[in-house]
C-alpha cells in the first residue's frame, strides 16, 4: 500500500509521469520496444521523477510556524505545520530516495543479461539485415508448419543464382512450320533440367505460332526446389565451427536422440538433438535453446559431434565462478535445473556445475568465447537461480 499526507502523493505521480515520458521518448528515437528491452533505460524514470519530487518538496515544505502561548503555564512554543510525506518520509527526502533507487536500476541494468526473447529477436534482425535482397523473412514465424511436404521452399539454394530467362531470338523459329522441334531457341535446349517437367498432353508438339515467346524461353529452373534438400554449409560457418566438436566421420551414422551441434543459420551453431532421420545423409534436428519453429532438416555437413572432455585442448577451457544473490538457494533441485538449462548452451562442459555445500558460489567450465561463456547467466535465470558478479580466479 501507498501512504502519504497532504501533497506527498505527487512523488508517485511524478515518477509515473517521468517513466512514461522516458518510454515514449526512447521508443520514438531508437525504435519500438527499446525501453522494454534495455533494463538500464528503466532507471531514467525514477531518477527524473525523484529529482522533480524533491525540488517540489523543498519548495512547498512548511517553513517557520505559529507562536503559541500556553494559558496555564504562560510558556510559548512554535507550532509547525505538518510535512508533505510519502511513505512516512518527507516529500523532499522521499524524492531523493526514489532518485537513488533509479540510479541503482540504471547501473544494475548494464549487468542484467538480455532475455531469451530479446536474444532471438536480435538474431532475427541481424540475419534479416544480412539476407539477400528479395528474401522477406529468413526465419519462419512461430507456429510455422514443420511438415516439409506441406510447405515447399520457394528460395533457391544458398549461393545459387537462378538462371535468367534467355533472350527470345525470332530468327531461331521455323516460320514455315516444317520442323516443329526447331521452334525452341537453341539456348533453351541447353538449359540443365533441375526439376521434373509436367507431362505433355499431346503427342505432337504444338506449332511455333501457338507458343508465346515468353513461354518458349522460360527455363524449367523456375520450379521450386524441395524443402527436404537442405543448404550446404557455408565457408563462414565452417571457419567458425566450435573447437570442442568434430565433423562426422566417413560412414558414421547418427541415431535418434544424439546430442549434436547444428549450424542453424550463417555461422551460428546451436546445441540440438536428432529428432528423426528422413533419409541417409539427412537429420531433422530439434534445437534445444529455441522454439519448435527453428527445427529443420540438415545435411551431415552442417552437424558436428561434441568432443568428450578428455579430447578438448585444456587451453580452450576456462572456469567461471559466480556469486549467488542474497536469497538464492543452491540445492540439489536448483542445481539439477541449472544443469539442464546450461546443457542447451553451446560451449558448456556437461556436469561441470559445482557448488560446495553451504557455499555462496557456483562455478562452471566452458569453452572460451562460446555462447555459454558470454550468456551463462541466462541459463541460471531460466532455472530460477539468480547469480551476480563473476569472481576473479
Steps between C-alpha positions, in 0.01 A plus 500: 500500500600862447473749787528875467395819669400832346683534162729201547314300234674717239811284542316203352335712230828661390676160487228345279485804272879511460516125425231534234674798343834318492341190344327701225815702427740206480263288292446785255874570467645146495216277387205308639557302822837668566389600851372155590802310365771714665483466880726799563249734329236418765706687761460836323136540608559472877805728472311782326183451705694487828698817427183686400322376815789612718508846338126546545521365856768753597290777343173421682627365832374687806733769630483672839173456690267674742606618841258361762484593875368247751221663702592321823878497499536816288778328312534557126593252228496477120222292341619371158276390217510130407738395222406366156600134535518195277529161670556687830802684351495877438435567134833678434693202644273236343577642157873452559437142614307427178779659292755282680298190415493615137881535498530146637263370227691691230841364603370149571328488160839472328570174687164334431529254208245538219196276514459203269237683293731798452792282389282318247361829366849648463618186320208525257574868436869433434417211268239706317750784451748255343240318291511528120281757334146378449494257793225627727560281806801278565343330803149351495255645753395304806233246415630456144411148377790260531385251238751544212253360248227745607710818461741504207807721513467763228854631542796368298786321677755718678756642260304398187373779275196403292565498125333798332271431206700511175415768252248401237655455156236516227754381238522164677135422428388290203248746351390251234404235757696225323695402812301557825802400712687801362244733662696493823803736517831310529576666839194337658600153387839546667355592841553230769188320612484555877138405555250254357296659223126453473399229250412618152130455428532458124726256320602757237655832613295805427600723210730788576229757433286354784770552764553849643867605482527549878372148570739350249797677656423433869748246649369212711715617797211718618346194666544524878749263654398246760515622860663168597818598312695703761752766414867396516719646774650840425871580519427749779324237710778250437764751608308578821424139595523443878848378596353253749335296222591288198330428168340164436747238381459330166229237527400612852125490564294709736238356734177650626561682828869573435618834641670698222602851397305629200569788264163678511567812291808680369783428750273424799539162670242372750466198728239267354366145521432276201121477473469255210694390191302558178763334277872426474713810544217706649382555857208699639636676807329656801685813618477491879547871574237622252139419423362235268475751215880485463519121457604395151654228287876533449767313313779320684746773392314749725503270805794442736557267792604652839837378620536334840684701763822296474530581126461878539812714517520631860617838367155547345319456834440746779323483836252773593392551860184695589385634835143411591255784562373538857204268538607272213514134597744245357359160587464173316181610323621840381840365395333228292277761333802722429694204354210418267476863388875541446510185287299692240783751454787450258836485678388369839687192623241250631500428875750781570259697722646497852383635835652406831237433765416820682705712259366821344687436174440283194752424226475362147752396235442636149680539169657843459304751288204261473133587552508354849807704590307818418143419601520232770294729726202438271521129580504569874210744467293241310557261791386767751851521648608863515874554477688827527847612413782282373775424749854549371701181513 
